[in-house]
Amino acid sequence: MGSYETELARKSAWRKIHTTCPCGREVYGNGKSHQRNCHTHLQVNGWPLDDQMVQAVIDEYHGRDPVARIRAAEMELGRIYLERRARGDKTSLPWKQYRDTVWAATENPTP
């Protein structure tokens, strides 16, 4: 176990990590909770992929244009979640649909 000062330093370092969401809100830490609930963020940046899915995409395509592939998957998932929320459905996608959507979007990313 670390000392109180070490724990406090770690927490304050985490608070220093922040980004500004397209909606204007300052988000501290990794911000995925806000990003997945913010209508503006979903329209502009899409649904943030889990770290393991990002790594799976990079591994599958051996590093060939991973940014465009990941961006295409995030935008497609964002579009799907916005449509579902417009219908009043706030549940998460079933795993198979999530997985299949990611792989379909990364297969042929649009420029």
Rosetta blueprint (number, residue, H / E / L):
1 M L
2 G L
3 S L
4 Y H
5 E H
6 T H
7 E H
8 L H
9 A H
10 R H
11 K H
12 S H
13 A H
14 W H
15 R H
16 K H
17 I L
18 H E
19 T E
20 T E
21 C L
22 P L
23 C L
24 G L
25 R L
26 E E
27 V E
28 Y E
29 G L
30 N L
31 G L
32 K H
33 S H
34 H H
35 Q H
36 R H
37 N H
38 C L
39 H H
40 T H
41 H H
42 L H
43 Q H
44 V H
45 N L
46 G L
47 W L
48 P L
49 L L
50 D L
51 D H
52 Q H
53 M H
54 V H
55 Q H
56 A H
57 V H
58 I H
59 D H
60 E H
61 Y L
62 H L
63 G L
64 R L
65 D L
66 P H
67 V H
68 A H
69 R H
70 I H
71 R H
72 A H
73 A H
74 E H
75 M H
76 E H
77 L H
78 G H
79 R H
80 I H
81 Y H
82 L H
83 E H
84 R H
85 R H
86 A H
87 R L
88 G L
89 D L
90 K L
91 T L
92 S L
93 L L
94 P L
95 W H
96 K H
97 Q H
98 Y H
99 R H
100 D H
101 T H
102 V H
103 W H
104 A H
105 A H
106 T H
107 E H
108 N L
109 P L
110 T L
111 P L
